[in-house]
C-alpha cells in the first residue's frame, strides 16, 4: 500500500529593504513550525565560522546579512542560531533540468524545464522577493535566504542539480544556495552570471543551468576541491540537459558516484528532445515533468530521497514561470507573476510514496562517463 504524506508549502511575497524582508519573515515564521525548525538551530555556530561566512556574505551577497538580522531581531534570537551560517552537513536533493533554445521551440522562445526531488522532510517555501536596489525574483528557498532555482525580472533564469552523492564538497566558500541567490539578486544575463561564478568562492559539486532573454544558455559544471574549484561550461544551439552527474570530459574524472537513476533521467530527457525536434512547447515540457519515470522524470520515491517536491516551466523570453507543487499533474500548474499581491500563504499537497520495482538496479552506481 502506498504511504501518503501531507506537505505544507509556504509562499512568501516580500518587499522593502533587506532588513524589512527579514522582519516580515520573522513575524510570520512561527506559524510554519516545520520551516521554523528547519531554519533555527538550537545552538549558535562557533564565532570563527560565523565571521568567515559573514565576510563572504558582505562581499558577494550584499544585503543578505541585513535580512538575517531582521529575522533574528524579529524572533529575538542571536543571528548565529540561523542555519544559513551552518550548511556543512546539509544534503542537496536530486534534480532534473533542461533548456530548449528558440531553434527547436514552437513559439520561438527559450524554455526551461525543472524538477526538484528530495524527501518529504524538506524546506517547502516559494519566495517572490522585491528587495530595494536588487532585481525582483521568484524562486524556492533553501536555508530560507538561499535559492534552489528562480527567475528574476530581467528574465535571467537559474536552477541547479546536485553532483554531491558520495562526494561531498569541502573547503571554504559558499554552498550553492547563496550562489544562486546572488545571481538572481545581482545579475541581468548569462554573461554577468558567469562572471560572478568565476569570482565567487564556491563549496559545491553541482550543475548550474543559466538562461536569459538574449537567448543565451549554458550548463556550468562545478567540482569543489579543498580550497580550489574546477568549473566547466557546456553550450549548444538547440538544447541542454543536466541531472546529477557531469557530462564534460574534463569533469568526469572528478566523479565518484554516477547514479544509474541520474543517467536514466538524462536519457529520458534526451529522448524527449529527439522525439520533439522543432516542436518543444510549454505543454509538452509539462508532460515530461508530469509523467512518472521511466515515461517522464516525475519520481515518487520520497522515502528514498528521490521524490518530486516541485516542478517548474520557465518561459524565459516572456519572463514567465509556471509552478506545480508536490506530485505534478495537469490541473495543478500555477502561473506566478512578479506583480502578484504581497501576501504570505500556505498550500497543502498530498504525495504518495512508492519504491522502485528493481531497487538494486535502480540505485546502482555506474562507472564514470557511462550513459548505459
Protein Blocks (a to p, Z undefined) as FASTA:
>chain_A
ZZdddddddddddedjfklmmmmmmmmmmmmmmlmmmmpcfbdcdfklmmmmmmmmmmmm
ghjlmmmmmmmmmnopafklpmklmmmlpccdddddddddfklgfnlpacddddddddfb
dcddddddddehiacdddddeehlacfbdcdfkopacddddfkeopacededddfklmmm
mmmmmpcbfklmmmmmmmpccddddddddddfkopacdddddddfkbccddddddfkbcc
ddfbcfbfklmmmpcbdcfklmmmmmmmmmmmmmmgoiacfklmmmmmmpccfkbmcdcb
lknopacfbdcdddfknopacddehjadfklcccddfkbccddddddddddddddfblml
mmpccdehiaZZ
